[in-house]
């Protein structure tokens, strides 16, 4: 059923990313995925059932769950875990009973970077690579089904390999028209980073970075919400994005109402020298300048484990402090793992209509209701003898 | 004349998941905590036992579903009895007698709602009283608007010995004002208690001066 507002959902997946955009015309985009086995994590907290929520959130096409787009920012495990098990791979015509029972999700159009076609990938990334190659082969073979449901592919970034010459792509500076309500401005990966990433095996450096521009009404001139996603892109990449965008008069493409803190709230966004090196615990100007493009009431999502002083990092508490400094209030910085509480995290959901509204979680709703009932009592406080 | 059988019957009419326990002055069953718009928040299995002091004191309530962690912070005793209110507050609420239906609606359901809130937030929505005498003291601090224990003891002693001034007499505090225009409103609550109760209370408070 069409919704009256767009939804943006950030799932609690510890150090990893899983973000869903569902437009009111029912178009769905998943940016990265990290579906772990259900149970409890190493800290003893509940692992949120991402798969269950996901299939409740998306639509079916001919009885099959599907996403219009899956965008893999870069082929690292914490950005594609669970792909092989939960997403359908293969010819959509052959989607069978067992696939249906597993509630495997079909991806209509798959977005990847050229780095997917390198070696040394985790098993889920390998599965994506295999599926990408299947789709590419349809193009190579000029198969009539190459543009059909579940067969589309797009490569984001400069394509160094002739083999992929005919594959649809977007490069930095281009705008992808997703729907009448949404366009994506592609910021990265840059050509140089892709080439160097291949050599260095530094997949973070060639993450897809984009600004999602969401309109409330098709006829609106300006988007209601601007969201920036950037996978695990580090300080150098953001510096370059800032410079190039400003040089090209694309300042509005740097603006954000919601910013997914890169690399799980890592210090790498603020400085290219690891935070452990005590002499370099200074945030670089470029990073801070980028954050100044945050709009009134802007929010930062830290998709990571609970942020603490001590390791493991990321997340880095110093990064959190820098982010909060740039926000209107510290409540606008939200850590997925403790939202609304550490034991049972729930997704962070925004409804986008004329404005951006953060929805109440089940826990928040329950405690609000409980407080209202408690307030109706004649006794306010318990005692113990 | 108060009739406990009809009091229980009347409550059970409103709370269909409760039943009277055979051959005992007790009620057993589930209490649903329902919010008018959000719906059912949770259910708690309870065993409500009526003591000789009922209806001039609360009945004993045991939470037997085990949903509330058995730790002192959650105001539940080792024998599963819930502490619903600080004692003087309970005594005042019960001074004309209570009904089970009122008790469930006005005391028990809001209490379980507090517990549901605690589960989510790890704290009570309106705080709680400390244990034992400390909690008693906190009650009187709130009522008298002071944390001066000696002053409070002095006032309660006056009430126990019937030495509080009459309305138009000078206030005990030494001001030139009439009692009714000075401390009366602050300490008037003491006139609602029976003197024998206040005497016991005073003795207990004095153990933690």
Interface residues (C-beta under 8 A of the other chain):
Chain A: X340 X341 X363 X364 X365 X366 X367 X368 X369 X370 X371 X372 X373 X374 X375 X376 X377 X378 X379 X380 X381 X382 X383 X384 X385
Chain B: X33 X35 X37 X38 X41 X72 X75 X77 X82 X83 X84 X85 X86 X87 X89 X93 X106 X107 X109 X110 X111 X113 X114 X116 X117 X120 X121 X122 X124 X125 X126 X127 X128 X129 X131 X132 X135 X139
